[in-house]
């Protein structure tokens, strides 16, 4: 087992990438916390002992889960990952009970409070909460993971360490995780730079990757003067696009007269739609399930405004396009894209078509990914970066993303998962809606800032009504 830990540890970089560092830095502002989570509702309570055994075995496969973040003493260096010298698995598996009457609303209220809690300082930034006290003998579990560890798709792959395909599988082989970690700590010595030049080069390699690329480009221009004109236009386009993602694009900004306030408060909602009905509805409209669900959120937002006597010219939305390749674990690989859903003057069919066109991948457009945004953001002091984050967030009405879950029933700690609701970061917007397909259902988790959407329950009802209308067509 120790050899397996050593082998997998080498798959994870010690120094944070620019993308990881960006996610870590923006979390300095609780309003912008990028952490994601997954709420599963189960047919019975999860067996904590079974879950713990699975996690202990899984950490050998994914040693990042035993590592904490260490801030650099040199401001030019990126934060790094380090094996937690006091790692305690039991501190990452806690139990909480819902308040009476133990219904779905009580569960969601507990989840909203748990999601707002800050990860323990100096410890690996993840937590699993076994939730008890639900009515009818059901169970639930909330798994939280900092976005610096992995994006949504990466976190789902990491979650496979505790998921089973049957209720009572063979138990994992017993391991002494504490002994494995102790041996790893004894064999690992902090790397010290041996040369000042090496230190500077290493420091610039991460957060100043964009500057390094620019320096290389200048050197190439010296050998090929015509390259300056060819590169200049593309570089300026990239810089403008990245800047738009950091500070906003007025054309895509929110036009809502209602959803203007922001706070650190959170209110959690869920909605569901049969997967087959969603596929059929999307096909009738000539688009994808993602087009359908994003349009449903826009339709609900416009209906919410209409009930209050106002019509926004558009709904400012963002969605995440994954650029992850292969089967890697952890990390962040996505492109954040802003789109505008036509407002109340457009009918739902026109709105669907407009969003379908806006979200379709464009082979002719080389949108800068998160790495370009992160490299530029690495040049900005954290207080300024978080202020930009808040400013950009308030320009967005609804943040959306989608995840593909298991097409068949899965089990956790002997309990069958009946529903799986993802939780994405609000990050300064009015709300975040994240959808997951699981076992014939589209499960949508909606985290709302109630200062922006002051009647979140009504908004949730409208989302469900729109989905039910799609399903009945």
RODO-2510 file (C-alpha; in nm, 4 decimals, decimal comma):
residues 473
     n   res          X          Y          Z
     1     x     0,0000     0,0000     0,0000
     2     x     0,2862     0,2381     0,0717
     3     x     0,4184     0,1825    -0,2800
     4     x     0,0741     0,2655    -0,4216
     5     x     0,0688     0,5881    -0,2243
     6     x     0,4136     0,6807    -0,3529
     7     x     0,3126     0,6037    -0,7111
     8     x    -0,0033     0,8139    -0,6991
     9     x     0,1615     1,0998    -0,5066
    10     x     0,3875     1,1571    -0,8058
    11     x     0,0760     1,2190    -1,0209
    12     x    -0,0029     1,5372    -0,8274
    13     x     0,2133     1,8494    -0,8536
    14     x     0,3525     1,9948    -0,5327
    15     x     0,3191     2,3540    -0,6442
    16     x    -0,0250     2,4930    -0,7169
    17     x    -0,1007     2,5607    -1,0797
    18     x    -0,2135     2,9085    -1,1793
    19     x    -0,5710     2,7792    -1,1949
    20     x    -0,5553     2,6247    -0,8475
    21     x    -0,3930     2,9365    -0,7053
    22     x    -0,6703     3,1551    -0,8482
    23     x    -0,9374     2,9399    -0,6844
    24     x    -0,7487     2,9498    -0,3568
    25     x    -0,6991     3,3265    -0,3620
    26     x    -1,0569     3,4268    -0,4401
    27     x    -1,1745     3,2185    -0,1429
    28     x    -1,0172     3,4873     0,0768
    29     x    -1,3533     3,6598     0,0260
    30     x    -1,6337     3,4361     0,1644
    31     x    -1,8778     3,5900    -0,0824
    32     x    -1,6676     3,4491    -0,3664
    33     x    -1,5964     3,1049    -0,2162
    34     x    -1,5569     2,8787    -0,5213
    35     x    -1,6042     2,5509    -0,3316
    36     x    -1,8447     2,2995    -0,4768
    37     x    -2,0420     2,0234    -0,3113
    38     x    -2,2798     1,7363    -0,3757
    39     x    -2,5880     1,6529    -0,1724
    40     x    -2,7112     1,2959    -0,2057
    41     x    -3,0405     1,1788    -0,0600
    42     x    -3,0386     0,8083     0,0242
    43     x    -3,2986     0,5441     0,1044
    44     x    -3,1470     0,4947     0,4500
    45     x    -2,8678     0,6499     0,6567
    46     x    -2,5127     0,6014     0,5296
    47     x    -2,3058     0,3563     0,7361
    48     x    -2,0206     0,5715     0,8628
    49     x    -1,7855     0,2783     0,9282
    50     x    -1,8241     0,1472     0,5742
    51     x    -1,7752     0,4991     0,4351
    52     x    -1,4647     0,5522     0,6477
    53     x    -1,3051     0,2277     0,5300
    54     x    -1,3661     0,3228     0,1673
    55     x    -1,2176     0,6686     0,2199
    56     x    -0,9089     0,5322     0,3949
    57     x    -0,8404     0,3040     0,1004
    58     x    -0,9207     0,5822    -0,1462
    59     x    -0,6767     0,8304     0,0042
    60     x    -0,3986     0,5891    -0,0838
    61     x    -0,5136     0,6273    -0,4448
    62     x    -0,5667     1,0056    -0,4192
    63     x    -0,3028     1,1410    -0,1789
    64     x    -0,4088     1,4989    -0,2547
    65     x    -0,6894     1,4404    -0,0031
    66     x    -0,4303     1,4135     0,2752
    67     x    -0,2561     1,7355     0,1753
    68     x    -0,3025     2,0900     0,3001
    69     x    -0,2198     2,4231     0,1383
    70     x     0,0943     2,6027     0,2535
    71     x     0,1260     2,9707     0,1785
    72     x     0,4702     3,0744     0,0489
    73     x     0,6973     3,3006     0,2488
    74     x     0,8218     3,4470    -0,0797
    75     x     0,5436     3,6504    -0,2485
    76     x     0,6716     3,5475    -0,5912
    77     x     0,6054     3,1820    -0,5211
    78     x     0,2775     2,9974    -0,5699
    79     x     0,1116     2,8200    -0,2765
    80     x     0,2090     2,4564    -0,2513
    81     x     0,0531     2,1299    -0,1424
    82     x     0,2066     1,9523     0,1559
    83     x     0,1143     1,6334     0,3385
    84     x    -0,0781     1,7360     0,6500
    85     x     0,1525     1,6485     0,9431
    86     x    -0,1521     1,5938     1,1664
    87     x    -0,3955     1,4413     0,9194
    88     x    -0,6976     1,2924     1,0945
    89     x    -0,9499     1,1192     0,8714
    90     x    -1,2174     1,1360     1,1398
    91     x    -1,1981     1,5163     1,1368
    92     x    -1,3125     1,5066     0,7730
    93     x    -1,6150     1,2805     0,8323
    94     x    -1,8614     1,4506     1,0635
    95     x    -2,2276     1,3981     1,1485
    96     x    -2,5073     1,6548     1,1653
    97     x    -2,8807     1,6171     1,2279
    98     x    -3,1542     1,8126     1,0537
    99     x    -3,4025     2,0122     1,2576
   100     x    -3,7607     1,8961     1,3053
   101     x    -3,9681     1,7962     1,1167
   102     x    -3,6830     1,6424     0,9165
   103     x    -3,8407     1,7216     0,5804
   104     x    -3,6747     1,8272     0,2551
   105     x    -3,6831     2,1971     0,3454
   106     x    -3,5122     2,1291     0,6782
   107     x    -3,2454     1,9308     0,4933
   108     x    -3,1823     2,2124     0,2436
   109     x    -3,1603     2,4713     0,5223
   110     x    -2,8939     2,2622     0,6958
   111     x    -2,7035     2,2221     0,3694
   112     x    -2,7035     2,5990     0,3094
   113     x    -2,5548     2,6578     0,6552
   114     x    -2,2932     2,3851     0,6122
   115     x    -2,1923     2,5138     0,2706
   116     x    -2,1284     2,8588     0,4190
   117     x    -1,8816     2,7253     0,6757
   118     x    -1,5128     2,7861     0,6146
   119     x    -1,2789     2,4889     0,5846
   120     x    -1,0515     2,4378     0,8835
   121     x    -0,7331     2,6409     0,8413
   122     x    -0,4198     2,4380     0,7851
   123     x    -0,6077     2,1201     0,6986
   124     x    -0,6936     1,9496     0,3673
   125     x    -0,9872     2,1513     0,2278
   126     x    -1,2593     1,8892     0,2059
   127     x    -1,5341     1,7538     0,4288
   128     x    -1,8023     1,4857     0,4258
   129     x    -2,1121     1,5381     0,6399
   130     x    -2,3279     1,2363     0,7219
   131     x    -2,6772     1,3822     0,7759
   132     x    -2,9241     1,2158     1,0109
   133     x    -3,2691     1,2867     1,1482
   134     x    -3,4597     1,2831     0,8202
   135     x    -3,8209     1,1715     0,8170
   136     x    -3,9232     0,8266     0,6932
   137     x    -3,5861     0,6768     0,7832
   138     x    -3,4051     0,8330     0,4886
   139     x    -3,0458     0,9491     0,4933
   140     x    -2,8360     1,2152     0,3241
   141     x    -2,4725     1,3035     0,2780
   142     x    -2,3008     1,6270     0,1819
   143     x    -1,9529     1,6098     0,0309
   144     x    -1,7655     1,9405     0,0087
   145     x    -1,4420     2,0002    -0,1817
   146     x    -1,2499     2,3220    -0,2348
   147     x    -1,2300     2,4247    -0,5997
   148     x    -0,8521     2,4502    -0,5661
   149     x    -0,8458     2,0701    -0,5385
   150     x    -1,0698     1,9973    -0,8357
   151     x    -1,3453     2,1337    -1,0566
   152     x    -1,6853     1,9658    -1,0740
   153     x    -1,5871     1,6882    -1,3124
   154     x    -1,2618     1,6245    -1,1282
   155     x    -1,4425     1,6065    -0,7947
   156     x    -1,6883     1,3494    -0,9308
   157     x    -1,4006     1,1304    -1,0393
   158     x    -1,2447     1,1639    -0,6969
   159     x    -1,5783     1,0700    -0,5371
   160     x    -1,5589     0,7306    -0,7047
   161     x    -1,3385     0,6147    -0,4163
   162     x    -1,6411     0,5839    -0,1867
   163     x    -1,9138     0,4895    -0,4376
   164     x    -2,0319     0,1299    -0,4870
   165     x    -2,2437    -0,0361    -0,7552
   166     x    -2,4179    -0,2650    -0,5058
   167     x    -2,5459    -0,2293    -0,1532
   168     x    -2,3107    -0,4786     0,0125
   169     x    -1,9904    -0,5121    -0,1918
   170     x    -1,6783    -0,6822    -0,0657
   171     x    -1,5083    -0,4527     0,1858
   172     x    -1,1770    -0,2922     0,0875
   173     x    -0,8657    -0,4592     0,2263
   174     x    -0,7806    -0,3233     0,5713
   175     x    -0,5023    -0,0660     0,5699
   176     x    -0,3213     0,1338     0,8320
   177     x    -0,3584     0,4803     0,6786
   178     x    -0,1874     0,6512     0,9717
   179     x     0,1198     0,4294     0,9292
   180     x     0,1321     0,4916     0,5535
   181     x     0,1103     0,8672     0,6020
   182     x     0,3692     0,8618     0,8806
   183     x     0,6136     0,6755     0,6575
   184     x     0,5480     0,9160     0,3732
   185     x     0,6125     1,2142     0,6014
   186     x     0,9373     1,0628     0,7262
   187     x     1,0610     1,0090     0,3722
   188     x     0,9641     1,3538     0,2467
   189     x     1,1932     1,6456     0,3095
   190     x     1,1033     2,0008     0,2109
   191     x     1,2737     2,1014    -0,1110
   192     x     1,5050     2,3987    -0,0616
   193     x     1,6200     2,6078    -0,3571
   194     x     1,9945     2,5834    -0,4051
   195     x     2,0389     2,8912    -0,6163
   196     x     1,8836     3,2382    -0,6200
   197     x     1,8325     3,2165    -0,9944
   198     x     1,6507     2,8852    -0,9577
   199     x     1,4247     3,0417    -0,6958
   200     x     1,3322     3,3303    -0,9243
   201     x     1,2681     3,1057    -1,2238
   202     x     1,0511     2,8707    -1,0173
   203     x     0,8551     3,1599    -0,8718
   204     x     0,7854     3,3103    -1,2122
   205     x     0,6878     2,9769    -1,3658
   206     x     0,3440     2,9660    -1,2043
   207     x     0,1585     3,2913    -1,1430
   208     x     0,3646     3,4823    -1,3968
   209     x     0,3230     3,2283    -1,6756
   210     x     0,1583     3,4877    -1,8971
   211     x     0,4578     3,7223    -1,8598
   212     x     0,6957     3,4385    -1,9381
   213     x     0,4999     3,3605    -2,2550
   214     x     0,5119     3,7274    -2,3502
   215     x     0,8904     3,7339    -2,3027
   216     x     0,9282     3,4293    -2,5253
   217     x     0,7106     3,5964    -2,7886
   218     x     0,9318     3,9079    -2,7840
   219     x     1,2378     3,6923    -2,8373
   220     x     1,0771     3,5250    -3,1390
   221     x     0,9789     3,8616    -3,2855
   222     x     1,3487     3,9500    -3,2938
   223     x     1,4080     3,6580    -3,5270
   224     x     1,0927     3,7174    -3,7314
   225     x     0,9834     4,0874    -3,7403
   226     x     0,6640     4,0026    -3,9306
   227     x     0,5600     3,7914    -3,6331
   228     x     0,4869     4,1090    -3,4343
   229     x     0,1959     4,2071    -3,6569
   230     x     0,0582     3,8520    -3,6689
   231     x     0,0872     3,8002    -3,2937
   232     x    -0,0211     4,1479    -3,1913
   233     x    -0,3800     4,1187    -3,3081
   234     x    -0,4293     3,7766    -3,1502
   235     x    -0,2659     3,8808    -2,8250
   236     x    -0,4845     4,1888    -2,7956
   237     x    -0,7963     3,9840    -2,8668
   238     x    -0,6972     3,7345    -2,5986
   239     x    -0,6204     4,0105    -2,3496
   240     x    -0,9548     4,1784    -2,4159
   241     x    -1,1417     3,8500    -2,3712
   242     x    -0,9578     3,7685    -2,0508
   243     x    -1,0166     4,1198    -1,9193
   244     x    -1,3879     4,0843    -1,9973
   245     x    -1,3955     3,7677    -1,7875
   246     x    -1,2237     3,9468    -1,5000
   247     x    -1,4069     4,2819    -1,5051
   248     x    -1,7209     4,2207    -1,7103
   249     x    -1,8619     4,2980    -2,0527
   250     x    -2,1340     4,5687    -2,0503
   251     x    -2,3148     4,4037    -2,3429
   252     x    -2,3652     4,0889    -2,1339
   253     x    -2,4293     4,2548    -1,7970
   254     x    -2,7493     4,2083    -1,5982
   255     x    -3,0417     4,4359    -1,6852
   256     x    -3,2514     4,3254    -1,3870
   257     x    -3,4085     4,5982    -1,1757
   258     x    -3,4786     4,3451    -0,8982
   259     x    -3,1661     4,1322    -0,8638
   260     x    -2,9234     4,4112    -0,7811
   261     x    -2,8268     4,3515    -0,4182
   262     x    -2,5658     4,1007    -0,3029
   263     x    -2,4741     3,9425     0,0308
   264     x    -2,2957     3,6476     0,1842
   265     x    -2,6278     3,4774     0,2682
   266     x    -2,7291     3,1568     0,0921
   267     x    -3,0587     2,9713     0,0388
   268     x    -3,0647     2,6280    -0,1248
   269     x    -3,3314     2,4902    -0,3601
   270     x    -3,3685     2,1777    -0,5719
   271     x    -3,5648     2,0816    -0,8829
   272     x    -3,5967     1,7638    -1,0892
   273     x    -3,7006     1,6483    -1,4344
   274     x    -3,7115     1,2976    -1,5854
   275     x    -3,4096     1,2528    -1,8101
   276     x    -3,6043     1,0937    -2,0978
   277     x    -3,8520     1,3827    -2,0954
   278     x    -3,5643     1,6311    -2,1014
   279     x    -3,4030     1,4527    -2,3966
   280     x    -3,7322     1,4541    -2,5887
   281     x    -3,8023     1,8203    -2,5132
   282     x    -3,4517     1,9229    -2,6172
   283     x    -3,4740     1,7193    -2,9377
   284     x    -3,8073     1,8805    -3,0304
   285     x    -3,6398     2,2187    -3,0036
   286     x    -3,3323     2,1131    -3,1998
   287     x    -3,0860     2,1440    -2,9128
   288     x    -2,9253     1,9725    -2,6180
   289     x    -3,0285     1,8992    -2,2619
   290     x    -2,7880     2,1713    -2,1506
   291     x    -2,9658     2,4200    -2,3796
   292     x    -3,2975     2,3131    -2,2288
   293     x    -3,1947     2,3469    -1,8664
   294     x    -3,0253     2,6849    -1,9152
   295     x    -3,3337     2,8100    -2,0997
   296     x    -3,5547     2,6838    -1,8163
   297     x    -3,3592     2,8959    -1,5690
   298     x    -3,3935     3,1996    -1,7956
   299     x    -3,7672     3,1373    -1,8419
   300     x    -3,8145     3,1133    -1,4640
   301     x    -3,6153     3,4333    -1,4084
   302     x    -3,8302     3,6243    -1,6579
   303     x    -4,1508     3,4852    -1,5048
   304     x    -4,0276     3,5903    -1,1593
   305     x    -3,9731     3,9447    -1,2844
   306     x    -4,3099     3,9502    -1,4646
   307     x    -4,4918     3,8658    -1,1411
   308     x    -4,3343     4,1785    -0,9947
   309     x    -4,4299     4,4009    -1,2830
   310     x    -4,0963     4,4333    -1,4608
   311     x    -3,9382     4,2850    -1,7720
   312     x    -3,5598     4,2614    -1,8030
   313     x    -3,4211     4,3210    -2,1510
   314     x    -3,2112     4,0084    -2,0985
   315     x    -3,0940     3,7587    -1,8391
   316     x    -2,7181     3,7677    -1,7862
   317     x    -2,5935     3,4116    -1,7551
   318     x    -2,2672     3,2246    -1,7526
   319     x    -2,1931     2,8605    -1,8153
   320     x    -1,8903     2,6418    -1,7870
   321     x    -1,7484     2,4548    -2,0854
   322     x    -1,5209     2,1730    -1,9764
   323     x    -1,1937     2,1316    -2,1656
   324     x    -1,0829     1,8355    -1,9572
   325     x    -0,9108     1,5637    -2,1559
   326     x    -0,8400     1,2076    -2,0507
   327     x    -0,9163     1,0576    -1,7130
   328     x    -0,7077     1,2760    -1,4857
   329     x    -0,8108     1,3386    -1,1266
   330     x    -0,8335     1,6772    -0,9613
   331     x    -0,7326     2,0068    -1,1133
   332     x    -0,9375     2,2645    -1,3027
   333     x    -0,9953     2,2473    -1,6764
   334     x    -1,2786     2,4638    -1,8026
   335     x    -1,3640     2,7839    -1,9878
   336     x    -1,6094     3,0276    -1,8256
   337     x    -1,8422     3,1741    -2,0897
   338     x    -2,0922     3,4616    -2,0486
   339     x    -2,4133     3,4626    -2,2536
   340     x    -2,7266     3,6762    -2,2716
   341     x    -3,0732     3,5191    -2,2732
   342     x    -3,3271     3,7405    -2,4551
   343     x    -3,5760     3,8975    -2,2152
   344     x    -3,9536     3,8986    -2,1893
   345     x    -4,0044     4,0367    -2,5390
   346     x    -3,8847     3,7039    -2,6822
   347     x    -4,0961     3,3888    -2,6647
   348     x    -3,9477     3,0705    -2,5109
   349     x    -3,8717     2,9178    -2,8517
   350     x    -3,6717     3,2238    -2,9576
   351     x    -3,4922     3,2260    -2,6230
   352     x    -3,4014     2,8583    -2,6584
   353     x    -3,2658     2,9143    -3,0109
   354     x    -3,0624     3,2164    -2,9018
   355     x    -2,9051     3,0302    -2,6105
   356     x    -2,8421     2,7231    -2,8252
   357     x    -2,6474     2,9364    -3,0728
   358     x    -2,4605     3,1253    -2,8001
   359     x    -2,3502     2,8115    -2,6171
   360     x    -2,2580     2,6007    -2,9191
   361     x    -1,8835     2,5301    -2,9377
   362     x    -1,7182     2,7394    -3,2076
   363     x    -1,4259     2,5652    -3,3735
   364     x    -1,3148     2,8956    -3,5229
   365     x    -1,2891     3,0690    -3,1862
   366     x    -0,9960     3,0007    -2,9575
   367     x    -1,1417     3,1259    -2,6292
   368     x    -0,8762     3,1675    -2,3621
   369     x    -0,9230     2,9029    -2,0978
   370     x    -0,8952     2,9277    -1,7237
   371     x    -0,5160     2,9094    -1,7523
   372     x    -0,5023     3,2428    -1,9373
   373     x    -0,7435     3,4056    -1,6931
   374     x    -0,5471     3,2639    -1,3991
   375     x    -0,2132     3,3811    -1,5338
   376     x    -0,3400     3,7356    -1,5744
   377     x    -0,5127     3,7229    -1,2357
   378     x    -0,1830     3,6114    -1,0823
   379     x    -0,0467     3,9591    -1,1488
   380     x    -0,3238     4,1250    -0,9463
   381     x    -0,3042     4,1693    -0,5661
   382     x    -0,5591     3,9531    -0,3839
   383     x    -0,7661     4,2442    -0,2411
   384     x    -0,7985     4,3925    -0,5886
   385     x    -0,8747     4,0498    -0,7392
   386     x    -1,1577     3,9814    -0,4940
   387     x    -1,2995     4,3285    -0,5538
   388     x    -1,2976     4,2576    -0,9271
   389     x    -1,4613     3,9233    -0,8527
   390     x    -1,7444     4,0875    -0,6614
   391     x    -1,7889     4,3463    -0,9329
   392     x    -1,8041     4,0826    -1,2041
   393     x    -2,0330     3,8594    -0,9997
   394     x    -2,2962     4,1257    -0,9464
   395     x    -2,3216     4,1642    -1,3242
   396     x    -2,4426     3,8040    -1,3593
   397     x    -2,7942     3,6844    -1,2810
   398     x    -2,7481     3,3081    -1,3043
   399     x    -2,4326     3,0965    -1,3113
   400     x    -2,4892     2,7531    -1,4670
   401     x    -2,2902     2,4342    -1,5074
   402     x    -2,3653     2,0702    -1,5731
   403     x    -2,2241     1,7369    -1,4638
   404     x    -2,2803     1,3861    -1,5919
   405     x    -2,3497     1,1394    -1,3136
   406     x    -2,4002     0,7634    -1,3112
   407     x    -2,6711     0,6301    -1,5440
   408     x    -2,7450     0,3481    -1,2979
   409     x    -2,8169     0,3387    -0,9227
   410     x    -2,5146     0,3805    -0,6967
   411     x    -2,4632     0,3141    -0,3269
   412     x    -2,2686     0,4873    -0,0523
   413     x    -2,2052     0,3150     0,2775
   414     x    -2,4777     0,0570     0,2135
   415     x    -2,7386     0,3208     0,1227
   416     x    -2,8887     0,3619    -0,2245
   417     x    -2,8620     0,7109    -0,3688
   418     x    -3,2121     0,8254    -0,4674
   419     x    -3,1184     1,1797    -0,5760
   420     x    -2,7953     1,3687    -0,6346
   421     x    -2,8075     1,7480    -0,6201
   422     x    -2,4860     1,9350    -0,7098
   423     x    -2,3950     2,2661    -0,5500
   424     x    -2,1962     2,5229    -0,7440
   425     x    -2,0465     2,8494    -0,6189
   426     x    -2,2619     3,1613    -0,6345
   427     x    -1,9442     3,3708    -0,6557
   428     x    -2,1190     3,7057    -0,6314
   429     x    -2,4013     3,6319    -0,8777
   430     x    -2,7707     3,6210    -0,7894
   431     x    -2,7686     3,2409    -0,7972
   432     x    -2,5920     2,9298    -0,9224
   433     x    -2,7831     2,6431    -1,0819
   434     x    -2,5924     2,3203    -1,1413
   435     x    -2,7505     2,0139    -1,2979
   436     x    -2,6498     1,6488    -1,2774
   437     x    -2,7941     1,3582    -1,4704
   438     x    -2,8320     1,0556    -1,2447
   439     x    -3,0185     0,7265    -1,2929
   440     x    -3,2841     0,8583    -1,5296
   441     x    -3,3257     1,1992    -1,3670
   442     x    -3,1991     1,5533    -1,4079
   443     x    -3,1268     1,6740    -1,0553
   444     x    -3,0740     2,0491    -1,0216
   445     x    -2,9247     2,2248    -0,7218
   446     x    -2,9886     2,6001    -0,7025
   447     x    -2,7938     2,8081    -0,4515
   448     x    -2,9494     3,1531    -0,4188
   449     x    -2,8362     3,4811    -0,2667
   450     x    -3,1616     3,5871    -0,0923
   451     x    -3,0504     3,9495    -0,0900
   452     x    -3,0755     3,9367    -0,4697
   453     x    -3,3723     3,7007    -0,5094
   454     x    -3,5810     3,7992    -0,2093
   455     x    -3,8411     3,5226    -0,2554
   456     x    -3,6221     3,2226    -0,3351
   457     x    -3,8991     2,9680    -0,2701
   458     x    -4,1130     3,1287    -0,5388
   459     x    -3,8196     3,1266    -0,7801
   460     x    -3,7709     2,7559    -0,7099
   461     x    -4,1415     2,6919    -0,7737
   462     x    -4,1151     2,8704    -1,1076
   463     x    -3,8122     2,6656    -1,2112
   464     x    -4,0002     2,3435    -1,1322
   465     x    -4,3117     2,4667    -1,3142
   466     x    -4,1085     2,5379    -1,6272
   467     x    -3,9496     2,1923    -1,6133
   468     x    -4,2903     2,0279    -1,5606
   469     x    -4,4255     2,2170    -1,8613
   470     x    -4,1373     2,0927    -2,0757
   471     x    -4,1974     1,7367    -1,9562
   472     x    -4,5720     1,7448    -2,0347
   473     x    -4,5437     1,8821    -2,3882
***
